[in-house]
Amino acid sequence: MCTRAHRPRNMRRLQVLLLGLLLLHQGCCFEFVIDGEWEDEMSQTQDHRERHKRAILTSEEQEDFEAIRGDDITVRSYKVESRITSRFSHTIVRSSVVNSGSNPQSIAFNVQIPKRAFITNFTMNVNGITFVGSVKEKTVARNLYAQARARNKAAAIIRTNSQDMETFKTEVHVPSGSNIEFELHYQEMMHRKLNLYEHTLHLQPGRLVPQLQVDVYIFEPKGIATVKASNTFGAQFADLIKVTSTKDKAHIVFKPTVQQQKKCENCTESAVEGVITVLYDVNRDSNAGELQVSDGHFVYFFAPSNLSPLPKNIVFVIDVSGSMWGVKMKQTVQAMKAILDDLTIDDNFSIIDFNHNVRCWSEELVPGSSIQIADAKRYIENIKPNGGTNINEALLRAVQMLVKASNQKVIDPRSVSMIILVSDGDPTVGEIKLSAIQKNVKRVMREEFSLFSLGIGFDVDYDFLQRIATENRGMAQRIYANHDAAEQLRAFYSQVSSPLLRKITVQFQEDSVAEVTQNHFDKFFSGSELVVAGKVLPSESNTLTSFTMGSAARLDIILETDADTTELDAELAKQQHSFTGFARQMWAYLTIKQLIGERSLATTAVKKRKITQRIMTLAVEHQFVTPFTALLVESGDATERLLADSPKDPKHGCCSGGSSGLPPVRQTLVYQPPPWVHTPTPTPTTVEVLEGPKEFIVPQQVNLVDNDPHFIIHLPRSNMDICFNIDSKPGHILNLLSDSGTGVTVNGQLIGSKKVNKRTYFGTIGIYYQPDGISVIVSTDGITMTDGRNNHSFTWGSTAEIRQDGIRISIVKNSNVIITINNSTQVMVLLHRVWKKHPVNVDFLGIYIPNENQYSPLVHGLIEK
């Protein structure tokens, strides 16, 4: 039967012991004991602050954590295997344990998993009886569980929180000599931060294990640029983590012997206690992104680089109430000083600090000059925390500051404006109703502004910070109030300190895709990645094409990329350790995460119910344990059942499960929509096709320079072509065209073949437009555009169109680029590729100038009309 063990009411958390009897062959039995955290009915009347605290492991509990727990047991093996394919991971944790004691005892299996992950399965074999999991709607699973519990044939499995990880816990009470095998599966998408993907595995077996092994297999179709692994076990383990990699695959293995696991030579305790972290990045052919198609689904990854950052306008809003006194304030000041040093003269900023009052370091935005930064540092160093918390007025003052700067044309219309809020508590002064604050901020925020929220510690209502940030095109992050809080603040700022693009839209050809995930993004920050997924509709074509539009510093771009719809599946079939279902699961993962974010912002109960139903349908189909589904673990004959239940949200009351008789449990942190994005709007099953750069066919009547470089000039009156050569040396720069009247200049730099005294070719073509100070440099490696302040680079690997003022650059993938100036002058450069190992020839460029170009009478050069 089930019993409750209560701590005193004034204790912050309650422990639940749910006991169930599982009948075995020949009438013998054993018990399941499952540990979890929950709030009883009294929690609803607790203090306003208390209801927001999260269930986390204390430092003592963290240190006492063991993956396998028991007094007299033998752990035969503990193995972790992750398969990462195209940034999506499937991780399996397996352990084999024997009760070596002479008496029955409880054996625990605990796994720490990332908060972003979804559990997909849990199986357990106890003395030959196998329990297999399946994800069901939470009400269905709980009803089935309740039926089993009524027959004393059930136990519950509940997850708890521990900073960036969740702890999956279960215990089984077994007779002496029993053999138990545990196996947990979970999946997650790798998020790119600061140019790297991070995969973290928590390893703490708690004892010496004869077979201890970790394997991480990575397969990236476009190739792996860098991969490395580290651990927190200690320096003696550094050489025990082996990393091997090829062009597109990597294998990380950790397989210490029993002797190598020991804390010292004669010790019986294990030193394997900590985290293995794998960091990697992929190769990128171009700024147009990477489009992958597999299993009837597509995934589009967009992570451009080589673009000049957009200028920033930032208002820092810092909580200086009494609760920030001490370490929190010291670390905030330390982080702010480093953040201020990162600002440039092109950035504008100000600082607002608030307690029960609101103060401004500067009433207006000021440039990030060295003088202003030094003064701002002195200001924050002298802050003395005290008083209450007036979040509402502080945020409204920050918005007013940005609005004023925008109205007075102080800020560049192409710049990025953001508010960064740092707080450790709930409002206590002024407007304290969270929903009212959320509405107030939403009402005054402009479309071009974003709000980023940083919650320090666990006294703050993180869900509120998450909602208010997401609703205003930003994101929230929890900062853990420990010794490295300053580093956490700096790391967050690093993620948003370099915006490269605004208003990004990803579209596809009409009738080619359906059920597309979020495809409109407010901003793209350097080092991150935008991901769009969807279903591929049946088509006679084997090619899927995407179009990405965005605004960079002073220019607008359209990027085009395509993918073969059959190629990747054929390649995955050849890979021994790939995750073949990655595209399908990633689409479901993104869709569910975004729906959970939408649900948190839904304004009516009807909308919430519709979103909840869709989440449950997808989660059951793709076997994800979410806040609205549960994992029912059953024996083969379905007579014994366990319930793996994602904790509920204590404030929103979703899926309370009251009818099942299960106690409520605390909610894990739910996903916010991807960083810096608009709230998703319903995506049509098809989208209009964008008209990108068209393939260029060389006109019959042009002036061209090609090959060695010989010049062909068409004389229209006599309808004749004249051919002549220029004898020059590699490195020389030839003035092909110069027109001081229109401000257009075209130069070409020569390169030579691989053998001395042989033919010369054009290796670089430069087009300069003096009125706007714009230059376009075309080489065999790529195309670079500069305007004196900004520098943007593009490769030949994708079709793209770039516009800035009167300049338009149209790139056709691996073929040609057309530079059009004020719709009156065109320069066309053709790319010639040769065999890389050719003994003589090299890649070179050809240049084509139409006779229709409009020049002034001042034009001259080797090519002139």
N, C-alpha and C positions, 0 to 999 in steps of 0.2 A: 504494500500500500504506500501512497505518497504522504510524506510528512513535510512540514515547514520548520525550519530552524530560524528563529527571530533573534536578531541582535537588539539591543536597546533602541528605542525610537529615535533618540538623539544621534544615533550613528548615521553617517551620510549614506552608506550603502547597505543593502541586505543581501545575504547569500541564500540561495535556494538549493535545497537538496531534494531531488526527485528520484525516488527509489521505485524500481519496478522489478518484478520477478520474471525471469525467463526460464520456462520449463524446458528441460533437456531430456534426452533419451533415458529410459529406465527411471524416470521420476526424480532425478537429481536436478538441482536448480542453482542459479547464481543471480547476483543483483547487478543492475546498472546504477551508477551514481553519477549524476551530471551536475556540474557547477556552473552557475550563471549569476548575473546581477539584474536587479529589478527594483521597481518602486512600488510600494503598496499604496492603498487608497489614501493614506495620510499625506502622500507626496503632493496631492492636488491642493492641499491647504497650506503647504509650506511657504516660506518667504519667497518673494518675487525672484530674488537672486538664486536661491537654492535650487529652483526647478531647472536652471540652465546648466548646472554642473554636469560634467561628463564622467562616465565610468571609466577610470584609467587605472592602470596598475601603479601602485606606489613604488617608490624606489626599492623598498624592502621586498615587495612582491616581485618586482622585476628581477632583482638579484636572485630570488628564490625560484625563478621560473625554470622548469625542466620540461623537455619535450616528452620524456617517458618517466613516469613517477611510480614508485613502488618500493617497499622496504627490502624485499628479498626476491628480486627478479633477475632474469638474464635477458638482456637485449641482444638478440642475435644479429640484427641488422637495422640500420637506419639510413635510408637512401632518399635523395632528392634529385629529381630530374626535371629540367625545364627545356621546353622546345620553343624557341622564338623564331617565328617566320614573319617577315615583313612587319616588324614592330608589334606583333601580337604573341603573347606567351601562354603556354599551357604547362602548368607545373603540377607534378605529382609527388607527394610525400608518402613514403612507405616505411613501415616498421614491423619487425617480427619480434615478439616478446614471449617469454615463458615464465610462468609462476614457479620459481625454483624452491619456494619455501614449503614447509610441511603443512601450512594452514592456508585456508582461503584468504584472499586479500584483494584490495582494490588496486587496479592498474590504470593509470591515466595516460591519455594520449593528447598532447597539447601542441598546437601549431600556430605560430604567428604569421599572419599573411598581410599583405598591403591592403590599406583601406579601399583603394580603388578596385580591388579584385572582386570577382564574383566566384563564390564556391559553385562548382558544377557537379560534384559527386563526392560521396563518402561511402566506403564499403568497409566491412569488418568481418573477419572470419574467426569465430570462437569455437575451438574444438570441432571443426568440421561444419559448423553451421554458418552459412554466409548470409550477411545482410547487405543488400544492394539498394542504393539510393535512387530516387526519381523525384524531380521537381514538380510540385503541384501548386495550384492556387492555395493561398494560405488557409482559407476557410475549409477547403476540401481536405488538405493535409491534417489540419488540426482535428477535424471531425473523425477522420480515420484513426488518428492517434488516440483521441479520447475513447473510442471504442476499444482499442487495444489496452489502454490504461485501465478501463473498467474491468478488464479480465486479468489485471496485474501482469500484463505482458508488454510494458512500454517504459521508455525513459526519454528524457529530452536532452537535446544538445543546443547550447546557447553560446553566442559569441559575445566577447567583451572587448573594450577598447584599450589600447596602449599606445598613445601618441600616434605615430604614423602607421602603426600596425594594429590589427585586430587579433585577438586570441581566440582560436577555436579550441574548446575544451570538451573532453568526454572521459568518463571513467567506467570501467567494467569490473565488477566484483566476481572473481573466478576461483574455483577450487584449486587445490595444489596440483601441479603438473600440467595445468591448462596451457594451451598454445593459442596466442592471439596474434592476428595480423591486421594492421590498420592501413588504410589507404585513403588519402584526401586529394581531391583534384580542385584546382582553381585556375581561372583565366583572367588576364588583364591586358590592356593596351599600354604599350610603352609611350610615355609622354616625353617629348624632347624639351630639355631645359639647358640653356647655356651651351648649346651645340652638341649635347650628348643625351643618349637614352640611358636610363638607369634601371637595372634589374637587381632587386635586393632579396636575399634569402637569409632568414634567421635560422641559425643552427646552434642548438643548445641541448644535446642529448642528455646531459646530466650525469653521464657515466661513460666508462670506456666501452667501446663497441667494436666487436671483431670485424664487422663489415660496415664501415662508415664511408659513404661516398656521395659526392655531389657532382652532377653532370649538367652543364648548360650548353645546349646546341643552338647555334644561331645560323639562320639561312636568310640572306638578303639578296634578292635577284639582281639588283643593280651593283652589288659589290659592297664590301665592308671597308670603310676608310680607316678606321682605327678601332681597336678593342683592347681593353685592359681589365684586370680584376684586382681587387684588394680585399683585405679582411681586417676585422678588429680583434682577432684572437691574440695577436702578439707577433713580434718580429720573427720568432722561430718558425712561423708558418708561412712566411712570405714565399719561400722557394717551393712550398708544397702545392701551391695552386698553379697548375700548368695551363698555359694558353697556347693553343695552336690555331692557325688560321690560314685560309687560302683566299683566293679572290672574293668568293661570295659565301664562304662558310667559316665558322669558328667553333671551337670546342674548348670549354673551360672545365677542368676536372680537378677535384679535391678528394684525395683518397689516402688519408693518413693511416699508418699502421697503428696498432694498439700502443706500441712504445712511443710513437710520435705524438699521440694524443695526450700523453701524460704531462701533468704540470711540472714534474721533475722526474729524474731517472728512476727513483724508487717509489714514486707516488702512485696511489691508486685512484686519484681524482683526475678528471678530464680537464684539459685546458681549452677544449673546443667550446667556446662560449661567446657568441657574438654574431656578427653579420658578415656575409660574403656579398660584395657589391661588384656587379659587372657593368662597365660603362663602354658604350660603343657608339659609333656614328657610321653613316652609309655614304657611298659615293653618289654624287649628283651630277648629271650630265649638263644640266642647264637650270636657269631660273624658272622654267615653265612647270616644274614639278614632276612627279613620278606617278604614272597611272598603271595600276595593276588590275588584271581581271582573272578571276578564278571561281569555279563552282557557281557560275551564274551571277556573281556579284563583282562589283568593282570597289577599289579603294584608291583614292587620290591623295597623295602626300605633297604638300606645298611648303617649301622652306627655302625661299630665295635668299641669296646673299649678294655681295658686291654691289649693294645699293647704298647711297648716302642716307644717313639717318634723317628723319624728319625733326625739325625743332620741336621742343617741348615747352609747355606751360604748366607748371605744377604748383598746387597749393598743398603744403603739408599741414595736416590738422592733427595736433598732438594732444592727447589726454594728459593733463598735469594735475589730476585730482589726487586726493590724499592716498588712495590705494596704489599710486604709482611711485610712492616714496621708496627710496633704497635702491636695490639692485635693478628693478625694472627701469627706473628713470636713468640710472647710470648707464645702462646698456643702450637705452634709446638715444641718449645724447651721443654716446660713442658711435652708434650706427649713423645718426644724422650727420655727424661731422664728416664721415667717410662719404656719405651720399652727396653732401653739398660739394665736396671736392670733385665729384664726377660731372657736375653741371658745366656747360660751356657758355660762351658769350652769346650764342644763338638761342639759349634757353632763357625762359622767364620764370620767376618763382616768387613765392612768399611763404611765410610761416604763420599759422594760427595756433595758439595754445589755449586750452580751455579747461576750466574746472566748473565752478558755479558761475563764473564770469567767462567772457570770451575776449581775448586780446590778440592783436595783430602786430607782428614784428614790422610789417609794412602794409599800409592800407591799400597799396597798389602792387601789381606785379612789377618786378625789377629784373634787369638782365643779370645773367650769372657771371658777373665780372668778379675779379679777385677781391676788389674792395667790398662789394656787397656780400660775398661769401664769407669773408673774414668777419664782417659785422654780424651776420646771421649766426655764425658759430659762437661769438661772444654772447649773443642773446640766449641761445639755448643752454649754454653752460651755466647761466645765472638763474635758470628756472628752479623754483622751489615748490614741489608738489604739495597741494593742500586743497581742502574743500570738496565739493560735490562734483557731479558730472552733467554737463549741459550739452549733450551731443547734438540736439536739434538745432540750437542757435549757431553752433560752431559750423555745422555743415551748410546751413543756409548762408552764413557769412562767406564761406569759401566759394559757393556758387555765385553769389553776388559779385565777388572779386573777379571771377572769370568772365561773367556777363559784361561787367564794366569795361574790362580790357578788350573784349571782343567788339563792343559797341564803339569804342574809341579807336578802333583799328590799330591797337597796340600790338596785337598778335597776328602772326602770319595766318591767312585763311587755310593754308595747307599744313599748319602745325597740328600737334596733338595736345589737347588740353585734358588734364587729369587732376583729381583730388585723391590724395593718399591719406587715409584716416588710420591713426594708431591709437587703440584704446584697450583698456583692461577691464572695463566694467560696464554695467547697464546704466542708463540715464537715471539720475536722482534729482535733477533740478530742471525747472522749466517743463517742457513737454516730455513726459516720461512714458507715454503710451507708444509702444514700438510701431504699431500699425500706423499711427498718426505721423510719426517721424518719417516713416517710409513714404507715405503719401505726400508729405510736405516737400521732401527732397525730389521725388519724382516730378512734382508739379513745376518746380523751378529749373530743373536740369535741362540743358539744351541737348539736342541730338548729337552735337559734336563733343560733348564733355563725357568723361568716364570717371567712375568712382571705384577706387581700390580700398579694401578694408583689411586691416591687420588686427587680429584679436590676440592680445597677450594673456596667456594663462587660461584658466577655466571658469573665472567668475563672470566673463563676458558671455552674452548670448550669441554664440557663433552663428547659429541659424539665421538670426536677424542680420548680422553683418554679411552673411552669404546672400541673403535675399536682396538687400539694399544695393549690394555691389552688382549682382547679376542683372538686376532690373535697370541698372544705369551703365551697362556696357563695360563692366569691370569684373573683378573676381576677388574672392576673399581668401585669406590664409591664416591659419592659426600659428602663433608664435609661442613656443613653449618657454616658460619663464625659468630658464636655467642658465648655466654659465655661458652658453653660446647663443643667447638670444640676440645679441648684437650682430653676430654672423648670420643668423636667420633673417634679420631685417635687411642686411646688406644684400644677401642672396636674392631675396624677393625683389628688391629694387633693381638688381642687375637684370632680372628677367624683363622688366618693363622700361628700362632706361634707354633702349635704342629702338624706337619704332621705325620701321622701314616703309610700311605701306598703310594706307587707309582705304576703307570702303572696298573691301575685296569681295568679289562675286565669282563663284565657280559655276559654269553652266555646261550643258551638253547638247548635242544635236537632237532635234525634235524626234520623238518616238524611239529614242535609243536607251533611255534609262527610266526607272521608276523608284518610288519610295526613297528618295534621296535624303540623306541626313542634312544637318545644318550646312548651308552653302553660301550664306551671307555673313561676313565677318567684319567687325568694326575696325580692327587694327591687326597688323602682324608685327611682332617684335623679333628682332634679330636673335638667332639661336633657338627659336621655338619651331613649331610646325603646326600647320592647319591640316586637318584630315576630314575628307568627305567620303562617304560610302553610299552605296545603293545597289539596286538590282539591275541587271542588264537584260533588256528586252530582246526577244528573238529577232534576228535580222539576217538578211542574206550576206551582209558584210561581216568580215572577220576583224574589223577595225572599230574601236571606240575612240572618240575624240572629245577632249575637254577644252574649254576656253576659260581663262582666268583673267579677270579685269581688276585693276587696282590703281590707286593714285600714290605716286612716290613724290619726293621733293621736286616740285616744279614740273613733273611730267606724269602722263597717264600711260598705262601699259595694257596691252592685250597679249596674253601668252597662250599658245596652243600646244597641246601634246596629245599623242595618241598611243594606243596599245593594241596589240594583237589579242583577240579574245580567246585564243586556244593555246597560245605559246606557253604561258605560265603553268597551266595544268600539266602539260607534258613534261615540263622541267621538274615540277614538284613530285611527280610519280617516280622520278629517278633518285630523289633524295631520301636517304634512309631515315634521317632524323628530323624531317620537316613536319610542320603541322598543316596537313593538307586542307583542313576546313577553315583556315584562318580568315578568309575574306567574308565568308558567311557569318562567322561568329563575331568578327569585328563590326560588321554592319549592325548586328543585333545589339552588341555591347554599346556602340555609340548611340543607337536609337533609344535604348532603354535609359542610358545616362541622361540624354537630353530630355526625354519625357519626364524623368524624375525632376529635372530642373524646371521644366514647364509647369509641372504639377505644383511645385512650391510657390509659383507665382500666379496660379489660377485664382480668379476672383470670385468664382461661384462654385457651389457644391456640385452642380451638374457637370461643369467642365472638369472638376477633379475626378468625378466618377468615370467619365469617359476616358480620361488619360490613364487612370488606374487600371481600367479594364484592358486597355491596349498594352500596358506594361505587363500585366499578368499573362496575357495571351502570348506575347513574345518570349517572356521568361520561361514559360512552360515549354514552348516549342524549342527553345535553344538551351534549356536546362541550366538557367541561372538562378541562384538563390538571391532574391532581392528583398527590399522591405515589404513586398506584397506577395511573395511566394515562400514556400518552405520546402525543405528536402526531407521527404519521408523515406526512412531507411527500413526495409522490410526483410524478413527471412524469406527463403525460397517459397514457402507455402503461405506467406503473408499472415502468419499467425502472431509473429512478434514484430513490433514496430518501434522505431526511434524517430524523433523529429528534430531535424536541424533547421532552426528557425532564426531568420535574420531579425534582430531586435526591432521593436517598433519605435516610432517617434513619440516620446512622452507628451509633447505639447499638442501635436496635431491630431492625435487620437486615431490615426489610421490603423486599420486592421487590429483592433484591440484584442480580438480573440476571446472576448469575455464568455461567449457561449460554450467554449471548449473547456473552460475551467482552468486554463493555463494562467499563471501569474504574468502580469505585464513585465516587459523588459526594456532596458534603455536602448535608444536608437543609436546606431553607428552614424558617423558623418556620411551624409549622402552627397552625391556628385553635384557640383555646380556645372552649368554648361561650360564648354571649353573656354579658356581664358580669353578676355577681351572680345566677346562676341555679342551680337544682338540676341535678344530672346528669339528663339526659333519661331518662324511663321510657317503655316502649312505649306509644304513644298509640293508643287504640281508634279504629276507623274512624268510630264515631259516639259521641257523648257525650250524657248526659242533658240534657234541656232544663231550664233554671232557671226558676223561677216568679218573674218580675219584677213590677214594678208593673202593675196592671191598669188599663185605661181606665176613668175615672170617669164615671158617668152621674148627673147631678144628680137627687137624690131628689125625689119630688113634695112632700114635707113638709119644708121647710127654712126657716131664717131667712137671707135673702140681701140683699146690698148690691151693686147693679150699675148700670152706666150713670151716670146724672147725679147724684150717687149717690142713687138712690131705694131705699128699704128696703121689702122685702116680708116680712111676718111672718105665718106660718100659725098660726091659733088652732084647735087640734085639737078642743076640745070643741064649738065651733060650726061646725067645718069651713069656716072662712072665711079669706081672705087680706086683710090690711090693708096698704095702700101709703101711704108718706109720704116727703117729701123733707127734706133738711137744707140750709139756705141758708148756704153758707160760701164762703171764698175760696181760690184756689190757694196752697199752702204750709201751710195750716192742718192740724193733726193732730187727728183725732177719736178719742176713746176709744170703741171699739166694744164692748169687753167687758173687765171687770176682776173677777177673783175672787180675793181675798186668801186665801180658804180653801184653794183648790187651787194658788194661786201662778201662775195663768194670766192673762196680759194680752194683748189684741189691739188694736192701734192702726192707723189708716189715715191716710196723708198724701195730700192732694188735689193734683191738677194741673189746669190749665185747657186749654181748646182753643186752637187757634192764633190765634183772634181774641179781642180783649179783651171783657170783660163777657159772655162766652158761658158755655157749660156747663162744669161741673167733673166730674172723674172721680177715681177712686183710682189713683195712680201707684205707691204703695208700701204694702205691708201688713207690719206687724211683729208677730210672735208671740213672747212672752216667757214663759219658764218659770223663775220665781225660785228654786225649791229647788235646781236644778242650775246656775243661772246661764247658761242657754242662751237665745240669741235666734236667731230665723230671720227674715231680712229678705227679702221677696219683692218684686221690682220687675219692670218690663217687660223689663229687661235680663237678669235672672237671679236666682238664689237664693243667699243667703249665710248660713252658719251659724257662729256664734261661741260660745265658752264661757268667755270671759275671758282665755284663754291662746292658744287656737288659732282660726284663721280659715280656713274652707273655702268656696270659691265654685263654683257649678255654673251652667251656662247652660240655656236652654230648648231647646237643640239636640239633646238626647238624653233618652231615658227612663232613669231611675235610681232607686235606692232607697238611702237613707242611714240608718244606725241609730247612735245614741249614747245609752247608758243607756236611759232610758224614752222617748226621742224617736225617732219614725220619720218620715222625709220621703220621700214617693213622688212622683216627677216623671214625668208623661206628656209626651212630646216635643211641644213647641209647643202644649200644650193646657191642662194644669192641674197643680197641686201640692197634695198632701194632707199636712197636718202632723197627726200623731197623737201625743197625749201620754198616756202611761201607759194606753193602750188604753181611756181613758174620755172623752177630749175630742178632737174633730176640727175642724180648720179647713181649708176647701177654697178655694183661690184659682184663679180661672179667668183665663186670658190672652186678651185681646181684641186682635187685630192689625188694623190698618187699612192702607190703601194709603199707602206712604211719602210720596208727593207729594200726599196729600189736603190740600186748601186749609184745612180746618177741624179735622177730627178728629185725635186722637192715639191711640197705643197706651194701653190702660188695663187695670185689673184689676177683677174681680168677686169677691166673697167670699161663701161659703156655709157656714152653720153648722147642722148637723143638730139637730133637736129632741131626739135621743137622748143628747146630751152630758150628762155628769153634773157638776153644779156644786154648790158649797156655798151655804148661805143668804146668804152675803155677796156674791154676784155682783151686778154692776150694769154700766151702760153703755148705749149706744144700742141694742145687741142684748143681750137677756137673756131667759132662759127664764121 
